[in-house]
Amino acid sequence: MSEGPPKAGKSTRAVHSGEREHRDSSAVTTPIHLTSTFWFPDSREVIDYNEGRLKREEYGRYGNPTWKAVERKLSDLEGGEESVLFASGMCAATTTFLALLPQGSHLIVTDDCYRRTRQFIRQYLSRMGVETTVIEPADPAKLEAAIRDDTALFFTESPTNPFLRVIDVPEVVEIAHHRGVKVVIDSTFATPVNHRPLEEGADLVLHSATKYLGGHNDLLAGTISGPSEIVKPIRDAVGVLGGVIDSHAAWLLLRGLKTLSLRMQRHNENGLEVARWLEAHPKVARVWYPGLASHPDHETATRRMQGFAGVVTFEIETDFDGAVRFIDATRLFYQAPSFGGVETLIELPVTMSYWDVPREERLAMGITDSLVRLACGIEDAGDLIAELERALAAV
Ligand SMILES: *Cc1c(COP(=O)(O)O)cnc(C)c1O
């Protein structure tokens, strides 16, 4: 059974999908296949494999039964025909760009975009003559205006980081497909529990599985899912570029995925409760959370998503020193980059990923001195709020 039972719920699929195809033992859990290569009993089998008559593994860079189980589970959760695992989210993004962008083509991305993705576009894709236009998220008119005859891809996160802007996927898909442009959604902040972009017409969905899919702050991985026809050249590219996942990490991801739906339910509840509490606090100037009516994309988010996850971005009514006093007063939260694990993480974007961005440029992106990104884990909401209350008193 590679898919969950027909009409099964998200939790049932998260537990069962993908796992029952290993027949060599009766283990309930999929084994970790620690091997770099796979042997053939005779030359006939080698030839049958080469000619596509036999489906099996060959060499560790092209496939491993442990990662195949993860890929099947993901395909079922995302509603995609096929998925590919990578060593990291960045590897998923860079391999996808290299596989799908012809030399000298045009790419459109949104501005509130993962910093290293932007860096890859600037430093590396430009060498292939790929030109890039950056547009504001959630403005379909800007997308329409940016499309050229040589545009190959529109790539965006949804929700974006750190302001959690939400893309109306069917709307952008209609505009992009009309002009022959493929739509790739980085759905890391949503997960297939909260949003399924493939069902809304997106061509590919990408994840940093390091975040919610893995869910325990213990691994790095990336994934893409979509129709086999689009996924195939990307799978072939991994075999050449070599950014494959280790089978230990793949197994941890398989284990993490089984509780995805349960964990997301708690992340969704904690995010909403904490966002509401922060919005009512006199020392908090502004909160960005798609589940709040004050968020610019609240209407799109409630129409398209089933929950808004655990990341809450907010600005404290203070200066840089006050923000540092606040964050250093927190004890329960880990001050660390990343999000999506069971432990709550907190960071000041200014001291973390934006430290080396010139001040004027950073402020133009909305990254002020007192902006905080809180990634709620699955602890009890009351404890998260008590911790925030204590730390805000130190501002
Ligand atoms: C973390 C992240 C990435 C990069 O993923 P890694 O697994 O850290 O390589 C890409 N996109 C988004 C939205 C992310 O949050």
The ligand as an SDF file (V2000), in Angstrom:
LIG
                    3D

 15 15  0  0  0  0  0  0  0  0999 V2000
   14.9510   26.9760    5.9280 C   0  0  0  0  0  0  0  0  0  0  0  0
   14.3500   27.3540    4.6390 C   0  0  0  0  0  0  0  0  0  0  0  0
   14.9800   27.0430    3.4310 C   0  0  0  0  0  0  0  0  0  0  0  0
   16.3290   26.3770    3.3870 C   0  0  0  0  0  0  0  0  0  0  0  0
   16.2450   25.0790    3.8640 O   0  0  0  0  0  0  0  0  0  0  0  0
   17.4730   24.2650    4.5160 P   0  0  0  0  0  0  0  0  0  0  0  0
   16.8600   22.9610    4.8560 O   0  0  0  0  0  0  0  0  0  0  0  0
   17.9200   25.0520    5.7160 O   0  0  0  0  0  0  0  0  0  0  0  0
   18.5260   24.1920    3.4800 O   0  0  0  0  0  0  0  0  0  0  0  0
   14.3250   27.3610    2.2460 C   0  0  0  0  0  0  0  0  0  0  0  0
   13.1180   27.9590    2.2430 N   0  0  0  0  0  0  0  0  0  0  0  0
   12.4960   28.2950    3.3950 C   0  0  0  0  0  0  0  0  0  0  0  0
   11.1760   28.9560    3.3320 C   0  0  0  0  0  0  0  0  0  0  0  0
   13.0850   28.0020    4.6230 C   0  0  0  0  0  0  0  0  0  0  0  0
   12.4660   28.3260    5.7530 O   0  0  0  0  0  0  0  0  0  0  0  0
  1  2  1  0
  2  3  1  0
  2 14  2  0
  3  4  1  0
  3 10  2  0
  4  5  1  0
  5  6  1  0
  6  7  2  0
  6  8  1  0
  6  9  1  0
 10 11  1  0
 11 12  2  0
 12 13  1  0
 12 14  1  0
 14 15  1  0
M  END
$$$$
